[in-house]
Amino acid sequence: MIRFVLVFLVFVSCSDGIARIEEPDYLIPKKEMIVVLKEMAKLEAHVQSNYLTVDRYNLMMQKSGDSLLKELNVKKEDYESALAYYGSRQEVIMEMYSEVLDQLAEELGELEAK
């Protein structure tokens, strides 16, 4: 997932601009979206380390991602529209992913300290 985030950040920082998407009727607030993105990153890292073939990885990620969203009480449509909305605002999504990385690094530091 970290590689995905880094590639994403490089891609959006190099582009001339992304067409802005209108705010959806319901937009997941930034703080809640950061939590969802962080949990998705953890899930993706786990799935990626356990399922090496692309077809199994995609299937497990889809099923597990749907389960995670349900656990977080987030509708898949709301997640997808929020991701598209925030993703169309480069500076906002970069700040959000930066916060995700900071939180993941902090959690890793806490785990290593134990």
ZAVOKE-742484 format. One record per atom (N, C-alpha, C): residue number from 1; residue in three letters; chain; z, x, y. Coordinates in Angstrom, 1 decimal. Atoms other than C-alpha are relative to their C-alpha. Example, Ala and Ser with C-alpha at 12.3 -4.5 7.8 and 13.67 -1.06 7.14 Angstrom:
2
  num  residuo  cadena      pz      px      py
    1      ALA       A     0.0     0.9    -1.2
    1      ALA       A     7.8    12.3    -4.5
    1      ALA       A     0.0     0.9     1.2
    2      SER       A     0.0    -0.9    -1.1
    2      SER       A     7.1    13.7    -1.1
    2      SER       A     0.8    -0.8     1.1
END
This chain:
114
  num  residuo  cadena      pz      px      py
    1      MET       A     0.0     0.8    -1.2
    1      MET       A     0.0     0.0     0.0
    1      MET       A     0.0     0.9     1.2
    2      ILE       A    -0.1    -0.9    -1.2
    2      ILE       A     0.8     2.8     2.4
    2      ILE       A    -1.4     0.5     0.3
    3      ARG       A     1.4    -0.5    -0.3
    3      ARG       A    -2.8     4.1     1.9
    3      ARG       A    -0.8    -1.1     0.6
    4      PHE       A     0.7     1.1    -0.5
    4      PHE       A    -4.1     0.6     2.6
    4      PHE       A     0.3    -0.2     1.5
    5      VAL       A    -0.4     0.1    -1.3
    5      VAL       A    -2.1     0.4     5.8
    5      VAL       A    -0.6     1.1     0.9
    6      LEU       A     0.6    -1.1    -0.8
    6      LEU       A    -3.2     3.8     7.0
    6      LEU       A    -1.5    -0.1     0.2
    7      VAL       A     1.5     0.3    -0.1
    7      VAL       A    -6.9     3.0     6.2
    7      VAL       A    -0.2    -1.1     1.0
    8      PHE       A     0.2     1.2    -0.9
    8      PHE       A    -6.5    -0.3     8.0
    8      PHE       A     0.2     0.5     1.5
    9      LEU       A    -0.3    -0.5    -1.4
    9      LEU       A    -4.9     1.4    11.1
    9      LEU       A    -1.1     0.9     0.5
   10      VAL       A     1.1    -0.8    -0.4
   10      VAL       A    -7.7     4.0    11.2
   10      VAL       A    -1.2    -0.8     0.3
   11      PHE       A     1.1     0.9    -0.2
   11      PHE       A   -10.3     1.3    10.9
   11      PHE       A     0.0    -0.7     1.3
   12      VAL       A    -0.1     0.8    -1.3
   12      VAL       A    -9.0    -0.9    13.7
   12      VAL       A     0.1     0.9     1.2
   13      SER       A    -0.1    -0.8    -1.2
   13      SER       A    -8.3     2.0    16.0
   13      SER       A    -1.4     0.6     0.3
   14      CYS       A     1.3    -0.6    -0.3
   14      CYS       A   -11.9     3.3    15.6
   14      CYS       A    -1.0    -1.0     0.4
   15      SER       A     1.0     1.0    -0.3
   15      SER       A   -13.6     0.0    16.1
   15      SER       A    -0.1    -0.3     1.5
   16      ASP       A     0.2     0.3    -1.4
   16      ASP       A   -15.1    -1.1    19.4
   16      ASP       A     0.8    -1.2     0.4
   17      GLY       A    -0.7     1.2    -0.3
   17      GLY       A   -13.3    -4.3    19.2
   17      GLY       A    -0.2    -1.1    -1.1
   18      ILE       A     0.1     1.0     1.0
   18      ILE       A   -12.6    -7.2    16.9
   18      ILE       A     0.1    -1.3     0.8
   19      ALA       A     0.0     1.3    -0.6
   19      ALA       A   -13.4   -10.7    17.9
   19      ALA       A     1.4    -0.7    -0.2
   20      ARG       A    -1.3     0.6     0.1
   20      ARG       A   -10.2   -12.5    18.7
   20      ARG       A    -0.1    -1.4    -0.6
   21      ILE       A    -0.1     1.3     0.7
   21      ILE       A    -9.3   -15.5    16.5
   21      ILE       A     1.0    -0.9     0.8
   22      GLU       A    -1.0     0.9    -0.7
   22      GLU       A    -7.7   -18.5    18.1
   22      GLU       A     1.3    -0.2    -0.8
   23      GLU       A    -1.3     0.2     0.6
   23      GLU       A    -4.1   -19.1    17.4
   23      GLU       A     0.0    -1.3    -0.9
   24      PRO       A     0.0     1.2     0.9
   24      PRO       A    -3.7   -21.4    14.4
   24      PRO       A     1.0    -1.0     0.4
   25      ASP       A    -1.0     1.0    -0.4
   25      ASP       A    -1.8   -24.7    14.7
   25      ASP       A     1.4     0.4    -0.3
   26      TYR       A    -1.3    -0.6     0.3
   26      TYR       A     1.1   -23.0    12.9
   26      TYR       A    -0.2     1.5    -0.2
   27      LEU       A     0.1    -1.5     0.1
   27      LEU       A     1.5   -19.3    13.4
   27      LEU       A     1.4     0.5    -0.4
   28      ILE       A    -1.2    -0.7     0.5
   28      ILE       A     4.1   -17.4    11.4
   28      ILE       A     0.5     0.9     1.1
   29      PRO       A    -0.5    -0.9    -1.0
   29      PRO       A     6.4   -15.7    14.0
   29      PRO       A    -0.1     1.4    -0.4
   30      LYS       A     0.1    -1.5     0.3
   30      LYS       A     6.0   -11.9    14.3
   30      LYS       A     1.1     0.5    -0.9
   31      LYS       A    -1.1    -0.6     0.8
   31      LYS       A     9.4   -11.1    12.9
   31      LYS       A     0.0    -0.5    -1.4
   32      GLU       A     0.1     0.6     1.4
   32      GLU       A     8.9   -13.4     9.9
   32      GLU       A    -1.2     0.6    -0.7
   33      MET       A     1.2    -0.6     0.5
   33      MET       A     5.4   -12.0     9.4
   33      MET       A     0.2     1.4    -0.4
   34      ILE       A    -0.4    -1.4     0.3
   34      ILE       A     6.8    -8.4     9.4
   34      ILE       A     0.7     0.0    -1.4
   35      VAL       A    -0.7     0.1     1.2
   35      VAL       A     9.1    -9.4     6.6
   35      VAL       A    -0.9    -0.3    -1.2
   36      VAL       A     0.9     0.4     1.0
   36      VAL       A     6.3   -11.0     4.6
   36      VAL       A    -0.9     1.2    -0.3
   37      LEU       A     0.8    -1.2     0.2
   37      LEU       A     4.1    -7.9     5.1
   37      LEU       A     0.7     1.1    -0.7
   38      LYS       A    -0.8    -1.0     0.7
   38      LYS       A     6.9    -5.6     4.0
   38      LYS       A     0.2    -0.3    -1.4
   39      GLU       A    -0.1     0.4     1.4
   39      GLU       A     7.5    -7.6     0.9
   39      GLU       A    -1.3     0.1    -0.8
   40      MET       A     1.3    -0.1     0.7
   40      MET       A     3.8    -7.7     0.1
   40      MET       A    -0.3     1.5    -0.2
   41      ALA       A     0.2    -1.4     0.2
   41      ALA       A     3.7    -3.9     0.6
   41      ALA       A     0.7     0.5    -1.3
   42      LYS       A    -0.8    -0.3     1.2
   42      LYS       A     6.5    -3.5    -2.0
   42      LYS       A    -0.7    -0.5    -1.3
   43      LEU       A     0.6     0.7     1.2
   43      LEU       A     4.8    -5.9    -4.4
   43      LEU       A    -1.3     0.8    -0.3
   44      GLU       A     1.3    -0.7     0.2
   44      GLU       A     1.4    -4.1    -4.0
   44      GLU       A     0.3     1.3    -0.6
   45      ALA       A    -0.3    -1.3     0.6
   45      ALA       A     3.0    -0.7    -4.7
   45      ALA       A     0.4    -0.1    -1.4
   46      HIS       A    -0.4     0.3     1.3
   46      HIS       A     4.6    -2.1    -7.8
   46      HIS       A    -1.1    -0.3    -0.9
   47      VAL       A     1.1     0.5     0.8
   47      VAL       A     1.5    -3.8    -9.1
   47      VAL       A    -1.0     1.2    -0.2
   48      GLN       A     0.9    -1.2     0.1
   48      GLN       A    -0.6    -0.7    -8.3
   48      GLN       A     0.4     1.0    -1.0
   49      SER       A    -0.5    -1.0     0.9
   49      SER       A     1.6     1.6   -10.2
   49      SER       A     0.0    -0.5    -1.5
   50      ASN       A    -0.1     0.5     1.4
   50      ASN       A     1.7    -0.7   -13.3
   50      ASN       A    -1.4    -0.5    -0.6
   51      TYR       A     1.3     0.5     0.5
   51      TYR       A    -1.9    -2.0   -13.5
   51      TYR       A    -1.1     0.8     0.6
   52      LEU       A     1.0    -1.0    -0.5
   52      LEU       A    -4.5     0.7   -13.3
   52      LEU       A    -1.4    -0.6     0.1
   53      THR       A     1.3     0.5     0.0
   53      THR       A    -7.6    -1.4   -14.0
   53      THR       A    -0.2    -1.0     1.2
   54      VAL       A     0.2     0.8    -1.2
   54      VAL       A    -9.1    -3.2   -11.0
   54      VAL       A     0.1    -1.5    -0.3
   55      ASP       A     0.0     1.4     0.3
   55      ASP       A    -9.5    -6.6   -12.8
   55      ASP       A     1.5    -0.4    -0.2
   56      ARG       A    -1.4     0.4     0.2
   56      ARG       A    -5.8    -6.6   -14.0
   56      ARG       A     0.8     0.1     1.3
   57      TYR       A    -0.7    -0.2    -1.3
   57      TYR       A    -4.6    -5.3   -10.6
   57      TYR       A    -0.3    -1.2     0.9
   58      ASN       A     0.4     1.2    -0.9
   58      ASN       A    -6.5    -8.1    -8.7
   58      ASN       A     0.7    -1.2    -0.5
   59      LEU       A    -0.6     1.2     0.6
   59      LEU       A    -5.2   -10.8   -11.1
   59      LEU       A     1.5     0.0     0.2
   60      MET       A    -1.5    -0.1    -0.2
   60      MET       A    -1.6    -9.6   -11.0
   60      MET       A     0.4    -0.1     1.5
   61      MET       A    -0.3     0.0    -1.4
   61      MET       A    -1.7    -9.1    -7.2
   61      MET       A    -0.1    -1.4     0.5
   62      GLN       A     0.2     1.4    -0.4
   62      GLN       A    -3.0   -12.6    -6.7
   62      GLN       A     1.1    -0.9    -0.5
   63      LYS       A    -1.1     0.9     0.6
   63      LYS       A    -0.5   -14.3    -9.0
   63      LYS       A     1.3     0.4     0.6
   64      SER       A    -1.3    -0.4    -0.5
   64      SER       A     2.4   -12.2    -7.8
   64      SER       A     0.1    -0.3     1.5
   65      GLY       A     0.0     0.3    -1.5
   65      GLY       A     1.4   -12.6    -4.1
   65      GLY       A     0.3    -1.4     0.2
   66      ASP       A    -0.2     1.5    -0.2
   66      ASP       A     1.3   -16.4    -4.5
   66      ASP       A     1.5    -0.3    -0.3
   67      SER       A    -1.5     0.3     0.4
   67      SER       A     4.8   -16.3    -6.2
   67      SER       A     0.9     0.5     1.1
   68      LEU       A    -0.9    -0.6    -1.1
   68      LEU       A     6.2   -14.0    -3.4
   68      LEU       A    -0.1    -1.0     1.2
   69      LEU       A     0.1     0.9    -1.2
   69      LEU       A     4.9   -16.3    -0.7
   69      LEU       A     0.8    -1.3    -0.2
   70      LYS       A    -0.8     1.2     0.3
   70      LYS       A     6.4   -19.3    -2.5
   70      LYS       A     1.5     0.3     0.1
   71      GLU       A    -1.4    -0.4    -0.1
   71      GLU       A     9.7   -17.4    -2.8
   71      GLU       A     0.5     0.1     1.5
   72      LEU       A    -0.3    -0.2    -1.4
   72      LEU       A     9.6   -16.6     0.9
   72      LEU       A    -0.2    -1.3     0.8
   73      ASN       A     0.2     1.3    -0.7
   73      ASN       A     8.8   -20.3     1.7
   73      ASN       A    -1.1     0.1     1.0
   74      VAL       A     1.1    -0.1    -0.9
   74      VAL       A     5.5   -19.4     3.3
   74      VAL       A    -1.3    -0.5    -0.8
   75      LYS       A     1.2     0.5     0.6
   75      LYS       A     2.3   -21.3     2.6
   75      LYS       A    -1.1     1.0     0.1
   76      LYS       A     1.1    -1.0     0.1
   76      LYS       A    -0.7   -19.2     1.5
   76      LYS       A    -0.9    -0.2     1.2
   77      GLU       A     0.9     0.2    -1.1
   77      GLU       A    -2.9   -20.8     4.2
   77      GLU       A     0.6     0.5     1.3
   78      ASP       A    -0.7    -0.5    -1.2
   78      ASP       A    -0.3   -20.0     6.9
   78      ASP       A     0.0     1.5     0.0
   79      TYR       A     0.0    -1.5     0.1
   79      TYR       A    -0.1   -16.4     5.7
   79      TYR       A    -1.4     0.5     0.3
   80      GLU       A     1.4    -0.4    -0.2
   80      GLU       A    -3.9   -16.0     5.6
   80      GLU       A    -0.4    -0.2     1.5
   81      SER       A     0.4     0.3    -1.3
   81      SER       A    -4.4   -17.6     9.0
   81      SER       A     0.8     0.9     1.0
   82      ALA       A    -0.8    -0.9    -0.9
   82      ALA       A    -1.5   -15.5    10.6
   82      ALA       A    -0.6     1.4    -0.1
   83      LEU       A     0.5    -1.4     0.1
   83      LEU       A    -2.9   -12.3     9.1
   83      LEU       A    -1.4     0.2     0.7
   84      ALA       A     1.3    -0.1    -0.7
   84      ALA       A    -6.4   -13.1    10.5
   84      ALA       A     0.3     0.0     1.5
   85      TYR       A    -0.3     0.1    -1.5
   85      TYR       A    -4.9   -14.0    13.9
   85      TYR       A     0.6     1.3     0.5
   86      TYR       A    -0.6    -1.3    -0.5
   86      TYR       A    -2.7   -10.9    14.2
   86      TYR       A    -0.9     1.1    -0.2
   87      GLY       A     1.0    -1.0     0.2
   87      GLY       A    -5.4    -8.8    12.7
   87      GLY       A    -1.1     0.1     1.0
   88      SER       A     1.1     0.0    -1.1
   88      SER       A    -7.8    -9.8    15.5
   88      SER       A     0.6     0.5     1.3
   89      ARG       A    -0.7    -0.6    -1.1
   89      ARG       A    -5.3    -8.3    17.9
   89      ARG       A     0.5     1.4    -0.4
   90      GLN       A    -0.2    -1.3     0.5
   90      GLN       A    -5.4    -4.6    17.2
   90      GLN       A     1.4     0.6     0.3
   91      GLU       A    -1.3    -0.6    -0.4
   91      GLU       A    -2.4    -3.5    19.2
   91      GLU       A     1.2    -0.7    -0.6
   92      VAL       A    -1.1     0.8     0.6
   92      VAL       A    -0.2    -6.3    17.8
   92      VAL       A     0.1     0.3    -1.5
   93      ILE       A    -0.1    -0.3     1.4
   93      ILE       A    -1.1    -5.7    14.2
   93      ILE       A     0.4     1.4    -0.3
   94      MET       A    -0.4    -1.4     0.2
   94      MET       A    -0.7    -2.0    14.6
   94      MET       A     1.5     0.2     0.2
   95      GLU       A    -1.4    -0.1    -0.2
   95      GLU       A     2.8    -2.5    16.0
   95      GLU       A     0.8    -0.6    -1.2
   96      MET       A    -0.7     0.7     1.1
   96      MET       A     3.7    -4.9    13.2
   96      MET       A     0.0     0.9    -1.3
   97      TYR       A     0.0    -0.9     1.1
   97      TYR       A     2.5    -2.4    10.5
   97      TYR       A     0.9     1.2     0.2
   98      SER       A    -0.9    -1.2    -0.3
   98      SER       A     4.4     0.4    12.3
   98      SER       A     1.4    -0.4    -0.3
   99      GLU       A    -1.3     0.5     0.3
   99      GLU       A     7.5    -1.7    12.0
   99      GLU       A     0.2    -0.2    -1.5
  100      VAL       A    -0.1     0.1     1.4
  100      VAL       A     6.8    -2.4     8.4
  100      VAL       A     0.3     1.4    -0.6
  101      LEU       A    -0.2    -1.3     0.5
  101      LEU       A     6.5     1.3     7.7
  101      LEU       A     1.4     0.6     0.3
  102      ASP       A    -1.4    -0.4    -0.4
  102      ASP       A     9.7     2.0     9.6
  102      ASP       A     1.1    -0.6    -0.9
  103      GLN       A    -1.0     0.7     0.9
  103      GLN       A    11.6    -0.6     7.6
  103      GLN       A    -0.1     0.6    -1.4
  104      LEU       A     0.1    -0.5     1.4
  104      LEU       A    10.2     0.7     4.3
  104      LEU       A     0.6     1.4    -0.1
  105      ALA       A    -0.5    -1.4    -0.1
  105      ALA       A    11.1     4.3     5.3
  105      ALA       A     1.6    -0.1     0.0
  106      GLU       A    -1.5     0.2     0.0
  106      GLU       A    14.7     3.1     6.1
  106      GLU       A     0.5    -0.4    -1.3
  107      GLU       A    -0.4     0.5     1.3
  107      GLU       A    15.0     1.3     2.8
  107      GLU       A    -0.1     1.1    -1.0
  108      LEU       A     0.2    -1.1     1.0
  108      LEU       A    13.7     4.3     0.9
  108      LEU       A     1.1     1.1     0.3
  109      GLY       A    -1.0    -1.0    -0.3
  109      GLY       A    16.2     6.6     2.7
  109      GLY       A     1.4    -0.5    -0.5
  110      GLU       A    -1.2     0.6     0.5
  110      GLU       A    19.0     4.2     1.8
  110      GLU       A     0.1     0.1    -1.5
  111      LEU       A     0.1    -0.1     1.5
  111      LEU       A    17.9     4.2    -1.9
  111      LEU       A     0.2     1.4    -0.4
  112      GLU       A    -0.2    -1.4     0.4
  112      GLU       A    17.7     8.0    -2.0
  112      GLU       A     1.4     0.5     0.3
  113      ALA       A    -1.4    -0.4    -0.3
  113      ALA       A    21.2     8.3    -0.4
  113      ALA       A     0.9    -0.5    -1.1
  114      LYS       A    -0.9     0.5     1.0
  114      LYS       A    22.6     6.3    -3.3
  114      LYS       A    -0.2     0.8    -1.2
END
